[in-house]
Amino acid sequence: RGEGYGKAVWDAGMARLGDRTIGLDGVVELQANYRGMGFAPVYRTIRFVGTPNAPAAADSDICVIGPEADVLD
C-alpha cells in the first residue's frame, strides 16, 4: 500500500482499453471513487448475508476447507 503500484496498474489497464465500453463490479462504499474515474452506475446489485436456520445435509462429496485442511490429498 502507498507505493503507487495499484494506480500504475489501473492507468496501464485504462490506457490499453482505450475508448472501449467497459464496466466494473465495485462496492457501494467506493462509488464516489468510480465516478471520479469516469464510471456511472447502470444497475444495482443486491447482496444478501445471513445464516441458514437449517443444518446442511450430509454429503460425502463436500468437505471442510480451512487452514488445517490439506485439500490436495
C-alpha positions, 0 to 999 in steps of 0.5 A: 500500500502507498507505493503507487503500484495499484494506480500504475496498474489501473492507468496501464489497464485504462490506457490499453482499453482505450475508448472501449465500453467497459464496466466494473463490479465495485462496492457501494462504499467506493462509488464516489471513487468510480465516478471520479474515474469516469464510471456511472452506475447502470444497475444495482446489485443486491447482496444478501448475508445471513445464516441458514436456520437449517443444518446442511445435509450430509454429503460425502462429496463436500468437505471442510476447507480451512487452514488445517485442511490439506485439500490436495490429498 
